[in-house]
Amino acid sequence: MLKQKTIKQPFSLTGKGLHTGLKLTVTFNPAPDNHGYKIQRTDLESQPIIDANADNVVDTKRGTVVGNSSLRVSTIEHAMAALYAAGVDNCLIQVDGPEFPILDGSAIEYYKAIEQAGIVEQDAVKDVYIIRHKTEFVDEETGASITILPDENFSIITMLEFDSQYIPNQYATMNDLSEFKTEIAGSRTFVFVREVEPLLSAGLIKGGDLNNAIVIYERKISQEKLDNLADMLSVPHKDANALGYLNNKPLEWENEPARHKLLDIIGDIALIGKRIQGRIIAKKPGHRINNKFARQLRKEIRLHEVQAPIYDCNEVPVMDVNRIRELLPHRYPFLLVDKIIEIGSNYIVGVKNVSGNEPFFQGHFPKEPVMPGVLQVEAMAQVGGLLVLNTVEEPQNYSTYFMKIDGVKFRQKVVPGDTLVFRVEFMSPIRRGIATMKGYAFVGEKMVCEAEFMAQIAKNKQ
């Protein structure tokens, strides 16, 4: 299983804020397992900290802003995208002002700094939420939509529509996060000249210039008005007759605006709090719909906090019933594991097909056959026993004896025709032959039972 990661050493980046124009320094620090992304305002008296998650987003007009009663921090999306794409799960980010520096308007400087600092693997398992069904969010007001579908990894397709001769329709794709550095990270934010004056009037983009944004000039205005806007932004005057892109650095890609929108999606999806495995298809995306979609996924994740293992009955099992008989002493009618379909260093997945011919259904209950909860726990325990035996050489010479079972919960009846899929994992390393485990039982995608176990492994007497 993949492990969580953090950065190897702290690093800092300094630049001006896009909206405030202030000189700002942001510092990224290593963080412990299960810490997630947190942001700290070091310029405030109490140096408050906020979780960087979608539920804490308070504004999405011209960037992603997280906040609460103690602080607000804006323009975080580029840094979040770089952390997420680099595989960093835990990081404490300190900033000495109300927003992150815009740098060159993309995520490339953040990503390169993360690479230079180095990334280290941690002990905790990386939590990945696997998309099993189509999920869609539509903003009826704007016509924007985001759909996520099952896929083998994390991928994005984004499509733009603007009333513009320069970017009327654009699309960009990313098939895997490994493409982020070379294909997405360097794409810069963009703005239309017609949007500049209202933004300045709203007290925004005080730090905007032609080095940190692509400015699209597509509707001719007077030379005087264009010169006034240039003076307000402290940028050189341009010919009012020369329509097109106004920026000091040429476009990296013809579809750079679409790639930047894709970058923003990654930054906003990073605020879900879990890695996502699925394919996102975004039409007319923006921070508003990105955040609403991220919040919706967070709700879905809370409803399915522990996901059922994927079971393909066509795959060859890791252990069939004959191998299980060699390792476990149980026999009919008490062998309650049919096969093992997956096993790792700290977890195992087993299957029990519940037939109507099970002997316990004769008395439990004749008119309403229900698998006894105690036998569900026993089946789970047998799967756990195989996990423990997998840690020793010559496992056939050892037996596992359960010492304690805690926290047992039954959530749904198990009846003839059900296929029970068990996932059992170590809660801590085995010490002195004692193992502690957590087990879950599923029918389909619904959890039907869970329990914690303590077991001792002992060598059989010859």
Salt bridges, closest charged atoms under 4 A:
ASP43 OD1 - ARG41 NE 2.72
ASP51 OD1 - LYS38 NZ 2.34
ASP55 OD2 - ARG298 NE 2.92
ASP55 OD2 - ARG302 NH1 3.46
ASP59 OD1 - LYS61 NZ 3.63
ASP59 OD2 - ARG72 NH2 3.83
GLU77 OE2 - HIS287 NE2 3.50
ASP89 OD2 - LYS126 NZ 2.47
ASP89 OD1 - ARG275 NE 3.22
GLU115 OE1 - LYS181 NZ 2.89
ASP127 OD2 - LYS274 NZ 3.14
ASP139 OD2 - ARG288 NE 3.31
GLU141 OE1 - ARG288 NH2 3.28
ASP151 OD2 - ARG279 NE 3.19
ASP163 OD2 - ARG219 NH2 3.03
GLU183 OE1 - ARG259 NH1 2.87
GLU195 OE2 - ARG62 NH1 3.75
GLU197 OE1 - LYS225 NZ 3.75
ASP209 OD2 - LYS16 NZ 2.61
GLU218 OE2 - ARG194 NH2 2.85
GLU218 OE2 - ARG219 NE 3.82
ASP227 OD1 - HIS237 ND1 3.37
ASP231 OD1 - HIS237 NE2 2.76
GLU252 OE2 - LYS249 NZ 2.92
GLU256 OE2 - ARG188 NE 2.81
ASP264 OD1 - HIS78 NE2 3.67
ASP264 OD1 - HIS260 NE2 3.46
ASP264 OD2 - HIS287 NE2 3.56
ASP268 OD2 - HIS287 ND1 2.83
GLU305 OE2 - LYS274 NZ 3.62
GLU326 OE1 - ARG323 NH1 2.74
GLU358 OE2 - LYS352 NZ 2.90
GLU368 OE2 - LYS413 NZ 2.69
GLU378 OE2 - HIS330 NE2 3.51
ASP406 OD2 - LYS404 NZ 3.61
GLU425 OE1 - ARG423 NE 2.93
GLU445 OE2 - HIS133 NE2 3.03
GLU450 OE2 - ARG411 NH2 2.22
GLU450 OE1 - LYS438 NZ 2.91
GLU452 OE2 - LYS438 NZ 3.91
